[in-house]
Amino acid sequence: MFGHAPEIPVFPSPLTAPLRLAPLAPMGLALTLIARRLIARHPGLIARLGDYGDARFAIDPTDLPLTLLMHPHPTHTRITLHRRPPEADARIAGPLAGLLGLVHGAYDGDALFFSRDLVIEGDTSAALALRNAIDDAELDLGAEIAGLSGPLRAVLSPLIAAAGRVTGVALTRVEGGMA
């Protein structure tokens, strides 16, 4: 019925130390700008959320010392970072590699959920609407971020792809199926 959940890489704890000390506001602003660019390039994302277009989603990478609070909007999407999971309509939690793998089509969300690698709390209908919107958009966050780098794109794109191969983390869209 559901695919087997793969072994998901976990972000090494020593590498998270800088995130414990880093100021959250500048990182949140950068993520907000990236999210707004994504929505401008994929306007169907917000429309696909339907009744949940104004929901607040806590995205909680459990192997990082921060949580993203995403409030989607056609023109005013906002992402803020928090040290603890903030109040939200839906919370989606799992290892960063699992969350990125869901976005990039590398992992079967049902398999991750039933294996408890992915936890959904709050309004599960809102979380499902977000998942469906992201699936339909076929996002490639690596390509989007490389696209922001202007002339450095030619260098950054292969570096992102190589980092994905070395770490086993889906940093770009996976063509042809899920793990």
N, CA and C atoms as an extended XYZ file, in Angstrom:
537
Properties=species:S:1:pos:R:3:atomname:S:1:resname:S:1:resid:I:1 pbc="F F F"
N         0.822       -1.195        0.000 N   MET     1
C         0.000        0.000        0.000 CA  MET     1
C         0.865        1.258        0.000 C   MET     1
N         1.769        1.384        0.975 N   PHE     2
C         2.650        2.531        1.052 CA  PHE     2
C         4.073        2.046        0.865 C   PHE     2
N         4.917        2.920        0.272 N   GLY     3
C         6.312        2.569        0.078 CA  GLY     3
C         7.054        2.433        1.396 C   GLY     3
N         8.161        1.728        1.353 N   HIS     4
C         9.006        1.559        2.533 CA  HIS     4
C         9.755        2.863        2.790 C   HIS     4
N         9.799        3.298        4.045 N   ALA     5
C        10.503        4.528        4.396 CA  ALA     5
C        12.007        4.288        4.329 C   ALA     5
N        12.729        5.137        3.614 N   PRO     6
C        14.175        4.983        3.493 CA  PRO     6
C        14.886        5.477        4.756 C   PRO     6
N        16.155        5.158        4.864 N   GLU     7
C        16.980        5.709        5.937 CA  GLU     7
C        17.255        7.170        5.576 C   GLU     7
N        16.870        8.068        6.452 N   ILE     8
C        16.998        9.499        6.170 CA  ILE     8
C        18.251       10.041        6.841 C   ILE     8
N        19.117       10.718        6.082 N   PRO     9
C        20.297       11.324        6.705 CA  PRO     9
C        19.880       12.362        7.751 C   PRO     9
N        20.656       12.444        8.822 N   VAL    10
C        20.401       13.415        9.883 CA  VAL    10
C        21.537       14.424        9.884 C   VAL    10
N        21.189       15.702       10.032 N   PHE    11
C        22.181       16.766       10.064 CA  PHE    11
C        23.081       16.551       11.279 C   PHE    11
N        24.395       16.493       11.103 N   PRO    12
C        25.293       16.246       12.238 CA  PRO    12
C        25.180       17.333       13.309 C   PRO    12
N        24.988       16.907       14.527 N   SER    13
C        24.784       17.826       15.646 CA  SER    13
C        25.877       18.893       15.778 C   SER    13
N        27.174       18.551       15.647 N   PRO    14
C        28.193       19.603       15.788 CA  PRO    14
C        28.050       20.733       14.766 C   PRO    14
N        27.497       20.417       13.608 N   LEU    15
C        27.337       21.446       12.577 CA  LEU    15
C        26.165       22.384       12.855 C   LEU    15
N        25.327       22.029       13.825 N   THR    16
C        24.194       22.901       14.153 CA  THR    16
C        24.579       24.001       15.140 C   THR    16
N        25.761       23.906       15.748 N   ALA    17
C        26.181       24.890       16.760 CA  ALA    17
C        26.084       26.335       16.262 C   ALA    17
N        26.554       26.646       15.052 N   PRO    18
C        26.427       28.041       14.600 CA  PRO    18
C        24.970       28.519       14.529 C   PRO    18
N        24.043       27.616       14.231 N   LEU    19
C        22.635       28.007       14.159 CA  LEU    19
C        22.072       28.358       15.530 C   LEU    19
N        22.641       27.788       16.582 N   ARG    20
C        22.180       28.102       17.942 CA  ARG    20
C        22.507       29.544       18.318 C   ARG    20
N        23.559       30.086       17.699 N   LEU    21
C        24.019       31.431       18.037 CA  LEU    21
C        23.637       32.479       16.995 C   LEU    21
N        23.298       32.036       15.816 N   ALA    22
C        23.030       32.956       14.706 CA  ALA    22
C        21.771       33.774       14.958 C   ALA    22
N        21.794       35.048       14.546 N   PRO    23
C        20.573       35.854       14.651 CA  PRO    23
C        19.523       35.325       13.671 C   PRO    23
N        18.315       35.146       14.165 N   LEU    24
C        17.266       34.526       13.360 CA  LEU    24
C        16.631       35.484       12.355 C   LEU    24
N        16.530       36.764       12.697 N   ALA    25
C        15.827       37.713       11.825 CA  ALA    25
C        16.441       37.801       10.426 C   ALA    25
N        17.766       37.941       10.273 N   PRO    26
C        18.308       38.011        8.908 CA  PRO    26
C        18.074       36.728        8.104 C   PRO    26
N        18.179       35.576        8.772 N   MET    27
C        17.918       34.317        8.059 CA  MET    27
C        16.448       34.226        7.662 C   MET    27
N        15.559       34.684        8.537 N   GLY    28
C        14.135       34.688        8.219 CA  GLY    28
C        13.831       35.598        7.042 C   GLY    28
N        14.493       36.758        7.009 N   LEU    29
C        14.300       37.686        5.889 CA  LEU    29
C        14.766       37.047        4.585 C   LEU    29
N        15.920       36.397        4.617 N   ALA    30
C        16.421       35.733        3.410 CA  ALA    30
C        15.447       34.649        2.943 C   ALA    30
N        14.943       33.854        3.876 N   LEU    31
C        13.979       32.809        3.516 CA  LEU    31
C        12.668       33.402        3.011 C   LEU    31
N        12.253       34.528        3.593 N   THR    32
C        11.046       35.209        3.113 CA  THR    32
C        11.224       35.635        1.661 C   THR    32
N        12.374       36.217        1.336 N   LEU    33
C        12.624       36.661       -0.039 CA  LEU    33
C        12.647       35.480       -1.010 C   LEU    33
N        13.254       34.377       -0.592 N   ILE    34
C        13.268       33.181       -1.440 CA  ILE    34
C        11.848       32.654       -1.630 C   ILE    34
N        11.066       32.612       -0.550 N   ALA    35
C         9.683       32.120       -0.642 CA  ALA    35
C         8.846       33.007       -1.556 C   ALA    35
N         9.022       34.310       -1.449 N   ARG    36
C         8.262       35.217       -2.322 CA  ARG    36
C         8.636       35.015       -3.782 C   ARG    36
N         9.915       34.765       -4.037 N   ARG    37
C        10.343       34.495       -5.413 CA  ARG    37
C         9.703       33.197       -5.912 C   ARG    37
N         9.697       32.174       -5.057 N   LEU    38
C         9.072       30.905       -5.435 CA  LEU    38
C         7.603       31.093       -5.784 C   LEU    38
N         6.908       31.856       -4.957 N   ILE    39
C         5.475       32.062       -5.187 CA  ILE    39
C         5.242       32.885       -6.449 C   ILE    39
N         6.109       33.854       -6.711 N   ALA    40
C         5.982       34.635       -7.943 CA  ALA    40
C         6.193       33.737       -9.168 C   ALA    40
N         7.113       32.791       -9.059 N   ARG    41
C         7.400       31.883      -10.176 CA  ARG    41
C         6.402       30.728      -10.259 C   ARG    41
N         5.740       30.440       -9.138 N   HIS    42
C         4.775       29.333       -9.071 CA  HIS    42
C         3.497       29.829       -8.388 C   HIS    42
N         2.749       30.731       -9.038 N   PRO    43
C         1.580       31.328       -8.384 CA  PRO    43
C         0.505       30.315       -8.001 C   PRO    43
N         0.499       29.171       -8.620 N   GLY    44
C        -0.475       28.140       -8.285 CA  GLY    44
C        -0.299       27.579       -6.881 C   GLY    44
N         0.866       27.795       -6.283 N   LEU    45
C         1.101       27.306       -4.919 CA  LEU    45
C         0.043       27.826       -3.957 C   LEU    45
N        -0.191       29.125       -3.977 N   ILE    46
C        -1.150       29.728       -3.047 CA  ILE    46
C        -2.570       29.314       -3.420 C   ILE    46
N        -2.883       29.361       -4.708 N   ALA    47
C        -4.228       28.985       -5.147 CA  ALA    47
C        -4.541       27.541       -4.751 C   ALA    47
N        -3.546       26.664       -4.843 N   ARG    48
C        -3.742       25.242       -4.529 CA  ARG    48
C        -4.021       25.012       -3.043 C   ARG    48
N        -3.628       25.968       -2.186 N   LEU    49
C        -3.909       25.837       -0.750 CA  LEU    49
C        -5.393       26.000       -0.445 C   LEU    49
N        -6.135       26.629       -1.363 N   GLY    50
C        -7.577       26.790       -1.178 CA  GLY    50
C        -7.915       27.479        0.127 C   GLY    50
N        -8.755       26.844        0.935 N   ASP    51
C        -9.195       27.415        2.209 CA  ASP    51
C        -8.055       27.598        3.201 C   ASP    51
N        -6.906       27.003        2.926 N   TYR    52
C        -5.775       27.070        3.860 CA  TYR    52
C        -4.722       28.086        3.411 C   TYR    52
N        -5.096       28.964        2.486 N   GLY    53
C        -4.174       29.977        1.983 CA  GLY    53
C        -3.731       30.978        3.027 C   GLY    53
N        -4.442       31.051        4.139 N   ASP    54
C        -4.065       31.976        5.210 CA  ASP    54
C        -3.581       31.225        6.453 C   ASP    54
N        -3.351       29.933        6.312 N   ALA    55
C        -2.900       29.123        7.458 CA  ALA    55
C        -1.434       29.419        7.766 C   ALA    55
N        -1.062       29.182        9.007 N   ARG    56
C         0.332       29.322        9.433 CA  ARG    56
C         0.900       27.920        9.630 C   ARG    56
N         2.025       27.665        8.964 N   PHE    57
C         2.646       26.347        8.990 CA  PHE    57
C         3.979       26.415        9.721 C   PHE    57
N         4.136       25.593       10.742 N   ALA    58
C         5.427       25.452       11.413 CA  ALA    58
C         6.150       24.285       10.752 C   ALA    58
N         7.283       24.572       10.159 N   ILE    59
C         8.117       23.549        9.539 CA  ILE    59
C         9.283       23.330       10.503 C   ILE    59
N         9.323       22.155       11.101 N   ASP    60
C        10.244       21.880       12.205 CA  ASP    60
C        11.265       20.807       11.827 C   ASP    60
N        12.431       21.240       11.302 N   PRO    61
C        13.486       20.260       11.043 CA  PRO    61
C        14.049       19.795       12.390 C   PRO    61
N        13.733       18.576       12.775 N   THR    62
C        14.024       18.100       14.129 CA  THR    62
C        15.511       17.960       14.421 C   THR    62
N        16.345       17.978       13.403 N   ASP    63
C        17.786       17.885       13.627 CA  ASP    63
C        18.466       19.252       13.599 C   ASP    63
N        17.684       20.316       13.547 N   LEU    64
C        18.212       21.682       13.610 CA  LEU    64
C        17.630       22.386       14.830 C   LEU    64
N        18.343       23.370       15.374 N   PRO    65
C        17.857       24.070       16.573 CA  PRO    65
C        16.949       25.254       16.253 C   PRO    65
N        16.121       25.107       15.232 N   LEU    66
C        15.189       26.178       14.882 CA  LEU    66
C        13.996       25.617       14.140 C   LEU    66
N        12.935       26.407       14.133 N   THR    67
C        11.702       26.047       13.431 CA  THR    67
C        11.303       27.223       12.551 C   THR    67
N        10.819       26.935       11.354 N   LEU    68
C        10.337       27.974       10.446 CA  LEU    68
C         8.834       28.116       10.625 C   LEU    68
N         8.368       29.351       10.714 N   LEU    69
C         6.930       29.616       10.692 CA  LEU    69
C         6.639       30.288        9.364 C   LEU    69
N         5.874       29.598        8.523 N   MET    70
C         5.557       30.101        7.190 CA  MET    70
C         4.100       30.528        7.153 C   MET    70
N         3.903       31.769        6.736 N   HIS    71
C         2.553       32.302        6.562 CA  HIS    71
C         2.430       32.681        5.087 C   HIS    71
N         1.884       31.765        4.256 N   PRO    72
C         1.807       32.029        2.819 CA  PRO    72
C         0.786       33.109        2.477 C   PRO    72
N         1.071       33.823        1.420 N   HIS    73
C         0.178       34.867        0.912 CA  HIS    73
C         0.623       35.151       -0.522 C   HIS    73
N        -0.300       35.494       -1.419 N   PRO    74
C         0.096       35.728       -2.813 CA  PRO    74
C         1.187       36.785       -2.980 C   PRO    74
N         1.180       37.825       -2.151 N   THR    75
C         2.190       38.884       -2.295 CA  THR    75
C         2.958       39.182       -1.014 C   THR    75
N         2.513       38.681        0.106 N   HIS    76
C         3.144       39.022        1.385 CA  HIS    76
C         3.546       37.791        2.195 C   HIS    76
N         3.957       36.740        1.534 N   THR    77
C         4.415       35.554        2.268 CA  THR    77
C         5.508       35.966        3.239 C   THR    77
N         5.471       35.348        4.408 N   ARG    78
C         6.471       35.684        5.423 CA  ARG    78
C         6.950       34.403        6.095 C   ARG    78
N         8.256       34.335        6.309 N   ILE    79
C         8.845       33.232        7.064 CA  ILE    79
C         9.643       33.835        8.209 C   ILE    79
N         9.362       33.361        9.409 N   THR    80
C        10.142       33.756       10.576 CA  THR    80
C        10.740       32.496       11.183 C   THR    80
N        11.875       32.669       11.837 N   LEU    81
C        12.550       31.546       12.477 CA  LEU    81
C        12.411       31.668       13.983 C   LEU    81
N        12.307       30.529       14.636 N   HIS    82
C        12.084       30.487       16.081 CA  HIS    82
C        12.956       29.402       16.697 C   HIS    82
N        13.354       29.621       17.936 N   ARG    83
C        14.164       28.627       18.658 CA  ARG    83
C        13.311       27.443       19.117 C   ARG    83
N        12.038       27.694       19.356 N   ARG    84
C        11.089       26.637       19.753 CA  ARG    84
C         9.917       26.675       18.770 C   ARG    84
N         9.252       25.550       18.585 N   PRO    85
C         8.109       25.564       17.660 CA  PRO    85
C         7.072       26.605       18.079 C   PRO    85
N         6.739       27.536       17.182 N   PRO    86
C         5.746       28.567       17.488 CA  PRO    86
C         4.328       28.036       17.318 C   PRO    86
N         3.375       28.819       17.763 N   GLU    87
C         1.971       28.474       17.550 CA  GLU    87
C         1.686       28.543       16.053 C   GLU    87
N         1.020       27.513       15.547 N   ALA    88
C         0.727       27.439       14.117 CA  ALA    88
C        -0.542       26.625       13.922 C   ALA    88
N        -1.115       26.737       12.731 N   ASP    89
C        -2.288       25.929       12.406 CA  ASP    89
C        -1.898       24.469       12.193 C   ASP    89
N        -0.724       24.258       11.612 N   ALA    90
C        -0.226       22.899       11.391 CA  ALA    90
C         1.282       22.899       11.605 C   ALA    90
N         1.765       21.827       12.198 N   ARG    91
C         3.207       21.648       12.401 CA  ARG    91
C         3.623       20.382       11.666 C   ARG    91
N         4.677       20.513       10.853 N   ILE    92
C         5.225       19.388       10.104 CA  ILE    92
C         6.667       19.238       10.566 C   ILE    92
N         6.985       18.103       11.168 N   ALA    93
C         8.300       17.906       11.767 CA  ALA    93
C         8.956       16.639       11.251 C   ALA    93
N        10.259       16.725       11.058 N   GLY    94
C        11.055       15.580       10.637 CA  GLY    94
C        12.463       16.048       10.357 C   GLY    94
N        13.372       15.130       10.100 N   PRO    95
C        14.738       15.533        9.771 CA  PRO    95
C        14.751       16.436        8.538 C   PRO    95
N        15.693       17.379        8.509 N   LEU    96
C        15.793       18.313        7.385 CA  LEU    96
C        15.853       17.566        6.052 C   LEU    96
N        16.645       16.501        5.993 N   ALA    97
C        16.763       15.745        4.742 CA  ALA    97
C        15.420       15.157        4.315 C   ALA    97
N        14.611       14.731        5.273 N   GLY    98
C        13.289       14.203        4.950 CA  GLY    98
C        12.365       15.281        4.422 C   GLY    98
N        12.406       16.454        5.055 N   LEU    99
C        11.557       17.566        4.610 CA  LEU    99
C        11.956       18.020        3.209 C   LEU    99
N        13.270       18.136        2.963 N   LEU   100
C        13.732       18.510        1.619 CA  LEU   100
C        13.390       17.418        0.607 C   LEU   100
N        13.513       16.163        1.028 N   GLY   101
C        13.173       15.055        0.140 CA  GLY   101
C        11.715       15.050       -0.260 C   GLY   101
N        10.839       15.465        0.660 N   LEU   102
C         9.415       15.587        0.321 CA  LEU   102
C         9.205       16.659       -0.739 C   LEU   102
N         9.835       17.813       -0.536 N   VAL   103
C         9.692       18.922       -1.489 CA  VAL   103
C        10.178       18.500       -2.870 C   VAL   103
N        11.283       17.767       -2.919 N   HIS   104
C        11.909       17.422       -4.192 CA  HIS   104
C        11.437       16.099       -4.786 C   HIS   104
N        10.440       15.475       -4.169 N   GLY   105
C         9.892       14.242       -4.727 CA  GLY   105
C        10.765       13.019       -4.513 C   GLY   105
N        11.721       13.092       -3.580 N   ALA   106
C        12.611       11.960       -3.330 CA  ALA   106
C        11.986       10.938       -2.391 C   ALA   106
N        11.079       11.376       -1.525 N   TYR   107
C        10.482       10.490       -0.526 CA  TYR   107
C         8.970       10.483       -0.644 C   TYR   107
N         8.401        9.364       -0.304 N   ASP   108
C         6.956        9.188       -0.243 CA  ASP   108
C         6.481        9.698        1.118 C   ASP   108
N         5.693       10.750        1.120 N   GLY   109
C         5.214       11.341        2.366 CA  GLY   109
C         4.430       10.372        3.227 C   GLY   109
N         3.626        9.512        2.606 N   ASP   110
C         2.858        8.535        3.380 CA  ASP   110
C         3.789        7.564        4.099 C   ASP   110
N         4.825        7.101        3.402 N   ALA   111
C         5.777        6.175        4.027 CA  ALA   111
C         6.495        6.849        5.192 C   ALA   111
N         6.884        8.114        5.020 N   LEU   112
C         7.554        8.831        6.114 CA  LEU   112
C         6.617        9.025        7.295 C   LEU   112
N         5.359        9.312        7.004 N   PHE   113
C         4.383        9.524        8.075 CA  PHE   113
C         4.147        8.228        8.856 C   PHE   113
N         3.902        7.147        8.137 N   PHE   114
C         3.582        5.893        8.815 CA  PHE   114
C         4.797        5.262        9.493 C   PHE   114
N         5.997        5.639        9.071 N   SER   115
C         7.206        5.156        9.752 CA  SER   115
C         7.590        6.087       10.905 C   SER   115
N         6.824        7.148       11.073 N   ARG   116
C         7.037        8.152       12.129 CA  ARG   116
C         8.295        8.983       11.931 C   ARG   116
N         8.834        8.985       10.719 N   ASP   117
C         9.938        9.887       10.404 CA  ASP   117
C         9.416       11.301       10.186 C   ASP   117
N         8.138       11.404        9.907 N   LEU   118
C         7.467       12.680        9.689 CA  LEU   118
C         6.288       12.748       10.654 C   LEU   118
N         6.181       13.865       11.363 N   VAL   119
C         5.095       14.059       12.324 CA  VAL   119
C         4.278       15.259       11.876 C   VAL   119
N         2.966       15.103       11.879 N   ILE   120
C         2.062       16.205       11.552 CA  ILE   120
C         1.163       16.425       12.749 C   ILE   120
N         1.100       17.674       13.203 N   GLU   121
C         0.252       18.043       14.333 CA  GLU   121
C        -0.623       19.217       13.932 C   GLU   121
N        -1.741       19.354       14.596 N   GLY   122
C        -2.654       20.455       14.311 CA  GLY   122
C        -3.602       20.079       13.191 C   GLY   122
N        -3.865       21.029       12.317 N   ASP   123
C        -4.821       20.849       11.232 CA  ASP   123
C        -4.193       20.008       10.117 C   ASP   123
N        -4.468       18.717       10.134 N   THR   124
C        -3.871       17.830        9.140 CA  THR   124
C        -4.369       18.134        7.727 C   THR   124
N        -5.570       18.684        7.607 N   SER   125
C        -6.072       19.069        6.279 CA  SER   125
C        -5.236       20.205        5.703 C   SER   125
N        -4.827       21.139        6.545 N   ALA   126
C        -3.962       22.236        6.094 CA  ALA   126
C        -2.612       21.679        5.655 C   ALA   126
N        -2.051       20.753        6.439 N   ALA   127
C        -0.764       20.148        6.086 CA  ALA   127
C        -0.871       19.390        4.765 C   ALA   127
N        -1.971       18.678        4.561 N   LEU   128
C        -2.176       17.947        3.314 CA  LEU   128
C        -2.317       18.913        2.136 C   LEU   128
N        -3.012       20.027        2.342 N   ALA   129
C        -3.141       21.033        1.281 CA  ALA   129
C        -1.766       21.585        0.903 C   ALA   129
N        -0.914       21.833        1.906 N   LEU   130
C         0.443       22.326        1.629 CA  LEU   130
C         1.238       21.272        0.859 C   LEU   130
N         1.155       20.042        1.294 N   ARG   131
C         1.870       18.962        0.597 CA  ARG   131
C         1.420       18.861       -0.861 C   ARG   131
N         0.103       18.894       -1.094 N   ASN   132
C        -0.412       18.800       -2.461 CA  ASN   132
C         0.026       19.987       -3.309 C   ASN   132
N         0.026       21.185       -2.722 N   ALA   133
C         0.451       22.380       -3.459 CA  ALA   133
C         1.918       22.262       -3.858 C   ALA   133
N         2.748       21.802       -2.937 N   ILE   134
C         4.178       21.655       -3.224 CA  ILE   134
C         4.402       20.555       -4.254 C   ILE   134
N         3.703       19.429       -4.110 N   ASP   135
C         3.830       18.338       -5.088 CA  ASP   135
C         3.459       18.811       -6.487 C   ASP   135
N         2.348       19.539       -6.598 N   ASP   136
C         1.890       20.009       -7.907 CA  ASP   136
C         2.872       20.987       -8.546 C   ASP   136
N         3.545       21.791       -7.729 N   ALA   137
C         4.468       22.800       -8.259 CA  ALA   137
C         5.784       22.190       -8.733 C   ALA   137
N         6.089       20.960       -8.302 N   GLU   138
C         7.346       20.298       -8.665 CA  GLU   138
C         8.540       21.231       -8.443 C   GLU   138
N         8.645       21.739       -7.220 N   LEU   139
C         9.692       22.692       -6.875 CA  LEU   139
C        11.080       22.068       -6.919 C   LEU   139
N        12.056       22.906       -7.226 N   ASP   140
C        13.466       22.537       -7.147 CA  ASP   140
C        14.161       23.670       -6.403 C   ASP   140
N        14.279       23.516       -5.084 N   LEU   141
C        14.844       24.587       -4.262 CA  LEU   141
C        16.294       24.870       -4.618 C   LEU   141
N        17.055       23.841       -4.970 N   GLY   142
C        18.443       24.050       -5.379 CA  GLY   142
C        18.529       24.942       -6.603 C   GLY   142
N        17.695       24.680       -7.603 N   ALA   143
C        17.689       25.502       -8.817 CA  ALA   143
C        17.209       26.917       -8.519 C   ALA   143
N        16.219       27.045       -7.642 N   GLU   144
C        15.711       28.375       -7.293 CA  GLU   144
C        16.789       29.197       -6.592 C   GLU   144
N        17.491       28.575       -5.646 N   ILE   145
C        18.543       29.290       -4.919 CA  ILE   145
C        19.701       29.621       -5.852 C   ILE   145
N        20.082       28.683       -6.711 N   ALA   146
C        21.142       28.961       -7.682 CA  ALA   146
C        20.730       30.108       -8.599 C   ALA   146
N        19.452       30.151       -8.965 N   GLY   147
C        18.957       31.224       -9.820 CA  GLY   147
C        19.075       32.599       -9.189 C   GLY   147
N        19.058       32.657       -7.867 N   LEU   148
C        19.212       33.937       -7.171 CA  LEU   148
C        20.646       34.448       -7.216 C   LEU   148
N        21.585       33.577       -7.559 N   SER   149
C        22.998       33.948       -7.502 CA  SER   149
C        23.496       34.655       -8.757 C   SER   149
N        22.610       34.881       -9.719 N   GLY   150
C        23.001       35.608      -10.923 CA  GLY   150
C        24.104       34.896      -11.687 C   GLY   150
N        25.219       35.602      -11.942 N   PRO   151
C        26.285       35.003      -12.752 CA  PRO   151
C        26.981       33.817      -12.071 C   PRO   151
N        26.815       33.676      -10.772 N   LEU   152
C        27.429       32.546      -10.065 CA  LEU   152
C        26.627       31.255      -10.222 C   LEU   152
N        25.491       31.356      -10.892 N   ARG   153
C        24.634       30.176      -11.072 CA  ARG   153
C        25.387       29.020      -11.724 C   ARG   153
N        26.208       29.335      -12.721 N   ALA   154
C        26.941       28.289      -13.440 CA  ALA   154
C        27.874       27.514      -12.514 C   ALA   154
N        28.350       28.153      -11.461 N   VAL   155
C        29.220       27.492      -10.490 CA  VAL   155
C        28.388       26.853       -9.379 C   VAL   155
N        27.369       27.570       -8.917 N   LEU   156
C        26.585       27.122       -7.767 CA  LEU   156
C        25.734       25.885       -8.080 C   LEU   156
N        25.146       25.826       -9.250 N   SER   157
C        24.288       24.679       -9.600 CA  SER   157
C        25.019       23.343       -9.485 C   SER   157
N        26.217       23.199      -10.089 N   PRO   158
C        26.912       21.916       -9.936 CA  PRO   158
C        27.374       21.658       -8.500 C   PRO   158
N        27.683       22.717       -7.746 N   LEU   159
C        28.073       22.535       -6.342 CA  LEU   159
C        26.910       21.998       -5.515 C   LEU   159
N        25.713       22.525       -5.752 N   ILE   160
C        24.524       22.044       -5.036 CA  ILE   160
C        24.260       20.583       -5.388 C   ILE   160
N        24.351       20.255       -6.670 N   ALA   161
C        24.133       18.865       -7.098 CA  ALA   161
C        25.174       17.935       -6.479 C   ALA   161
N        26.436       18.359       -6.445 N   ALA   162
C        27.500       17.537       -5.856 CA  ALA   162
C        27.282       17.361       -4.356 C   ALA   162
N        26.886       18.428       -3.675 N   ALA   163
C        26.618       18.332       -2.232 CA  ALA   163
C        25.492       17.337       -1.970 C   ALA   163
N        24.496       17.332       -2.820 N   GLY   164
C        23.403       16.372       -2.681 CA  GLY   164
C        23.876       14.939       -2.854 C   GLY   164
N        24.738       14.714       -3.840 N   ARG   165
C        25.257       13.357       -4.063 CA  ARG   165
C        26.118       12.896       -2.883 C   ARG   165
N        26.964       13.780       -2.370 N   VAL   166
C        27.874       13.421       -1.275 CA  VAL   166
C        27.115       13.162        0.023 C   VAL   166
N        26.120       13.991        0.321 N   THR   167
C        25.404       13.885        1.599 CA  THR   167
C        24.228       12.915        1.561 C   THR   167
N        23.740       12.610        0.372 N   GLY   168
C        22.551       11.772        0.271 CA  GLY   168
C        21.265       12.544        0.508 C   GLY   168
N        21.358       13.870        0.570 N   VAL   169
C        20.199       14.732        0.798 CA  VAL   169
C        19.714       15.254       -0.550 C   VAL   169
N        18.413       15.177       -0.793 N   ALA   170
C        17.838       15.660       -2.053 CA  ALA   170
C        17.808       17.184       -2.034 C   ALA   170
N        18.878       17.801       -2.536 N   LEU   171
C        18.966       19.261       -2.580 CA  LEU   171
C        18.381       19.820       -3.864 C   LEU   171
N        18.045       18.942       -4.802 N   THR   172
C        17.419       19.328       -6.065 CA  THR   172
C        16.290       18.342       -6.362 C   THR   172
N        15.488       18.688       -7.337 N   ARG   173
C        14.343       17.856       -7.724 CA  ARG   173
C        14.820       16.494       -8.218 C   ARG   173
N        14.181       15.435       -7.742 N   VAL   174
C        14.502       14.070       -8.151 CA  VAL   174
C        13.540       13.688       -9.265 C   VAL   174
N        14.089       13.333      -10.395 N   GLU   175
C        13.255       12.909      -11.521 CA  GLU   175
C        13.114       11.394      -11.496 C   GLU   175
N        11.911       10.934      -11.717 N   GLY   176
C        11.707        9.511      -11.907 CA  GLY   176
C        11.456        8.671      -10.670 C   GLY   176
N        10.885        9.268       -9.637 N   GLY   177
C        10.448        8.386       -8.568 CA  GLY   177
C        10.960        8.718       -7.193 C   GLY   177
N        10.393        7.978       -6.253 N   MET   178
C        10.684        8.188       -4.844 CA  MET   178
C        11.467        7.019       -4.289 C   MET   178
N        12.177        7.329       -3.195 N   ALA   179
C        12.922        6.277       -2.494 CA  ALA   179
C        11.984        5.420       -1.676 C   ALA   179
